[in-house]
């Protein structure tokens, strides 16, 4: 289920941008845009609507089943295929993870921690209605590095080593 590189699909820009531009990425000048790119991963206020939209699609797709009967091993909520992350004031400050760890913007896991926190929050909410749906996401682009906290039990990661020498084994320290 879900869509590859489609994390923003569940909060359609054509529907929500005019009313909620704060849900979408800001450029380095602070201007929000509805073009391609990520969402603002720290706009947690969007999560109820985001999860509602996922549930609507699942409910339509599996109309003959109760939510507890729906089993999806990989519901794709992966970042878009770019580094167009949000540069709003909130997203540029040191990030406090749910486990209390503070990640400085210069830390290489900074954006990964922001995105995986968003994924964790969505997965947690989705599990309340659809307990057998596993959220899958890519370890790709800015999410290639693992977050400094555990993922929810209904989240799995698909490793996409785009920056490595693909002719060498992933266990090769020199690749």
C-alpha positions as MATLAB code, in Angstrom:
seq = 'XXXXXXXXXXXXXXXXXXXXXXXXXXXXXXXXXXXXXXXXXXXXXXXXXXXXXXXXXXXXXXXXXXXXXXXXXXXXXXXXXXXXXXXXXXXXXXXXXXXXXXXXXXXXXXXXXXXXXXXXXXXXXXXXXXXXXXXXXXXXXXXXXXXXXXXXXXXXXXXXXXXXXXXXXXXXXXX';
ca = [
       0.000    0.000    0.000;
       0.915    3.647   -0.099;
       3.098    5.300   -2.689;
       6.861    5.388   -3.156;
       8.312    8.876   -2.714;
       4.812    9.938   -1.719;
       4.915   11.050    1.901;
       3.271   14.306    0.827;
       0.407   12.521   -0.966;
      -1.641   12.209    2.201;
      -1.821   15.959    2.676;
      -2.558   17.001   -0.916;
      -1.244   20.488   -1.690;
      -4.198   21.213   -3.981;
      -6.563   20.647   -1.073;
      -4.665   22.020    1.935;
      -1.954   24.483    0.902;
      -4.108   27.599    0.779;
      -5.546   27.001    4.249;
      -2.440   25.417    5.841;
       0.763   26.621    4.146;
       2.614   25.844    7.408;
       2.269   22.137    6.592;
       4.532   22.525    3.549;
       8.238   23.273    3.234;
       9.664   26.759    3.524;
      12.635   27.742    1.418;
      15.709   29.355    2.962;
      13.977   32.753    2.743;
      11.071   31.401    4.803;
       8.559   31.346    1.933;
       6.289   28.291    1.954;
       5.752   26.540   -1.346;
       3.385   23.933   -2.697;
       5.739   22.569   -5.355;
       7.541   19.285   -5.248;
       9.475   18.432   -2.165;
       8.888   17.230    1.314;
       6.339   18.368    3.857;
       7.229   20.238    7.036;
       7.996   17.241    9.241;
       7.545   19.321   12.388;
       4.012   20.432   11.501;
       2.594   17.809   13.826;
      -0.778   19.553   13.853;
      -1.373   18.044   10.398;
      -1.098   14.465   11.665;
      -4.797   13.938   12.516;
      -5.813   14.994    8.994;
      -2.909   13.063    7.490;
      -3.904    9.825    9.233;
      -7.590   10.404    8.438;
      -6.696   10.567    4.753;
      -4.741    7.323    4.947;
      -7.627    5.655    6.775;
     -10.119    6.874    4.142;
      -8.089    5.231    1.395;
      -7.670    1.997    3.353;
     -11.351    1.927    4.216;
     -12.308    2.345    0.536;
      -9.770   -0.222   -0.638;
     -10.795   -2.770    1.990;
     -14.508   -1.926    2.277;
     -15.381   -5.561    2.934;
     -13.112   -5.806    5.998;
     -13.026   -4.337    9.471;
      -9.877   -2.266   10.101;
      -8.523   -4.968   12.418;
      -8.751   -7.474    9.523;
      -6.670   -5.363    7.136;
      -3.075   -6.573    6.958;
      -0.497   -4.616    4.994;
       3.148   -5.559    5.368;
       4.491   -2.362    3.777;
       2.404    0.794    3.524;
       4.848    3.151    1.846;
       5.318    6.602    3.422;
       8.684    7.469    1.925;
      10.244   10.867    1.481;
      10.197   12.474   -1.919;
      13.140   11.911   -4.228;
      14.982   15.129   -3.323;
      16.574   17.141   -0.519;
      13.900   19.870   -0.632;
      13.453   19.902    3.154;
      11.744   22.601    5.167;
      13.788   25.583    6.305;
      11.169   27.209    8.524;
      12.340   28.645   11.823;
      11.092   25.605   13.737;
      12.880   23.137   11.413;
      16.202   24.975   11.600;
      16.519   24.911   15.404;
      18.123   22.077   17.385;
      15.700   19.169   17.285;
      14.515   17.495   20.468;
      13.711   13.836   19.844;
      10.900   12.120   21.715;
      13.515   10.314   23.808;
      14.900   13.708   24.907;
      18.061   13.582   22.797;
      18.852   16.984   21.267;
      20.183   16.984   17.705;
      22.010   20.056   16.482;
      21.293   21.193   12.888;
      24.933   20.468   12.007;
      24.575   16.811   13.047;
      24.371   14.501   10.043;
      21.222   12.790   11.468;
      19.345   16.071   11.999;
      16.939   15.758    9.052;
      16.675   12.009    9.461;
      15.581   12.458   13.087;
      12.927   14.984   12.044;
      11.504   12.723    9.343;
      11.578    9.508   11.384;
       9.881   11.282   14.299;
       7.087   12.268   11.931;
       6.888    8.669   10.640;
       6.767    7.350   14.226;
       3.941    9.714   15.133;
       1.919    8.772   12.046;
       2.547    5.048   12.593;
       1.452    5.320   16.220;
      -1.816    7.014   15.227;
      -2.468    4.688   12.292;
      -2.003    1.639   14.536;
      -4.960    2.797   16.679;
      -7.338    2.139   13.765;
      -5.333   -0.272   11.627;
      -3.285   -2.384   14.055;
      -1.997   -4.709   11.317;
      -0.694   -2.095    8.910;
       3.072   -1.686    8.871;
       4.438    1.645    7.693;
       7.365    1.235    5.351;
       9.754    4.017    4.480;
      13.027    4.397    2.647;
      16.384    4.968    4.254;
      17.191    7.281    1.376;
      18.485   10.783    0.684;
      18.411   12.624    4.043;
      16.900    9.590    5.828;
      19.753    7.254    4.892;
      21.249    7.524    8.375;
      19.265    5.863   11.165;
      17.589    8.054   13.759;
      18.985    8.284   17.297;
      15.870    6.657   18.766;
      13.846    3.472   18.282;
      11.183    3.244   15.623;
       7.612    2.245   16.368;
       6.974   -1.489   16.166;
       4.862   -0.975   13.027;
       7.612    0.833   11.091;
      10.112   -0.857    8.804;
      12.902    0.665    6.783;
      13.931   -0.211    3.244;
      17.613    0.550    2.854;
      18.378    2.465   -0.354;
      22.155    3.041   -0.415;
      22.162    5.583   -3.248;
      25.439    7.137   -2.119;
      27.464    3.938   -2.014;
      29.438    2.079   -4.635;
      26.759   -0.392   -5.694;
      29.352   -2.712   -7.222;
      30.818   -3.389   -3.775;
      29.069   -5.406   -1.060;
      27.310   -3.308    1.586;
      29.597   -4.930    4.148;
      32.664   -3.441    2.421;
      33.919   -0.660    4.717;
      35.671    1.077    1.824;
      32.584    1.543   -0.334;
];
